[in-house]
Amino acid sequence: MKKVKAIVYVRLKDEVLDPQGKTIALAMENMGYKEFGAVRSGRFFELECDSFPELQNRIDEICTKLLSNPVIETYRVEMVS
């Protein structure tokens, strides 16, 4: 069976305040990196498995039940062979 990797990117929704991103932006400015504006933080996960017909549905299920909080976060999935 063919191995695939799903890369899941999770980030806060635009309307949700991001204190970690704000802290990073302030630190960057204090370090002299003034050419950058707002910073939004996030995280990513790599899921490796065998390919199967319902893979995308299973990944969506995992993302909404475990990897993200759908109330305040969004996720995006990239499939890599």
Wavefront OBJ file of the C-alpha trace (Angstrom):
o trace
v 0.000 0.000 0.000
v 1.182 3.526 -0.785
v 2.459 5.634 2.137
v 1.268 9.234 2.303
v 1.916 12.102 4.657
v -0.678 14.648 5.687
v 0.710 17.939 6.926
v -1.832 19.747 9.095
v -1.459 23.471 9.773
v -3.490 24.846 12.678
v -3.865 28.543 13.444
v -6.136 30.860 15.373
v -9.045 32.360 13.464
v -8.402 35.947 12.335
v -10.891 37.396 14.809
v -9.253 35.658 17.806
v -6.556 37.569 19.682
v -3.113 35.965 19.484
v -1.073 36.950 22.579
v 1.806 34.655 21.600
v 2.003 36.241 18.148
v 1.868 39.711 19.706
v 4.734 38.814 22.082
v 6.809 37.457 19.201
v 6.154 40.607 17.150
v 7.255 42.802 20.064
v 10.413 40.722 20.586
v 11.237 40.945 16.876
v 10.840 44.723 16.977
v 13.041 44.960 20.093
v 15.695 42.878 18.307
v 15.728 45.347 15.429
v 13.479 43.506 12.992
v 11.190 46.477 12.448
v 10.273 45.642 8.842
v 7.749 43.011 9.924
v 4.169 43.750 10.944
v 1.770 41.565 12.839
v 2.697 37.972 13.670
v 0.216 35.101 13.992
v 1.380 31.940 15.707
v 0.327 28.419 14.837
v 1.486 24.837 14.790
v 1.698 21.915 12.434
v 1.487 18.153 12.578
v 2.783 15.473 10.232
v 0.594 12.388 9.979
v 2.003 9.412 8.075
v -0.132 6.451 7.053
v -1.111 4.121 4.268
v -3.410 5.613 1.670
v -7.030 4.462 1.801
v -10.298 5.702 0.258
v -11.659 7.583 3.290
v -8.324 9.101 4.332
v -9.347 12.752 3.896
v -12.509 12.230 5.964
v -10.516 10.538 8.744
v -7.972 13.357 8.788
v -10.762 15.945 9.002
v -12.247 13.996 11.906
v -8.907 13.911 13.737
v -8.396 17.632 13.119
v -11.781 18.658 14.492
v -11.761 16.263 17.458
v -8.115 16.353 18.538
v -5.671 18.619 16.709
v -7.662 21.851 16.670
v -10.363 23.668 18.578
v -12.961 24.492 15.880
v -14.393 27.330 17.977
v -11.198 29.420 17.804
v -8.930 27.692 15.265
v -8.850 26.754 11.616
v -6.807 24.029 9.969
v -5.487 23.285 6.514
v -4.261 19.900 5.251
v -1.571 19.281 2.623
v -1.193 15.747 1.276
v 2.338 14.673 0.309
v 3.215 11.396 -1.414
l 1 2 3 4 5 6 7 8 9 10 11 12 13 14 15 16 17 18 19 20 21 22 23 24 25 26 27 28 29 30 31 32 33 34 35 36 37 38 39 40 41 42 43 44 45 46 47 48 49 50 51 52 53 54 55 56 57 58 59 60 61 62 63 64 65 66 67 68 69 70 71 72 73 74 75 76 77 78 79 80 81
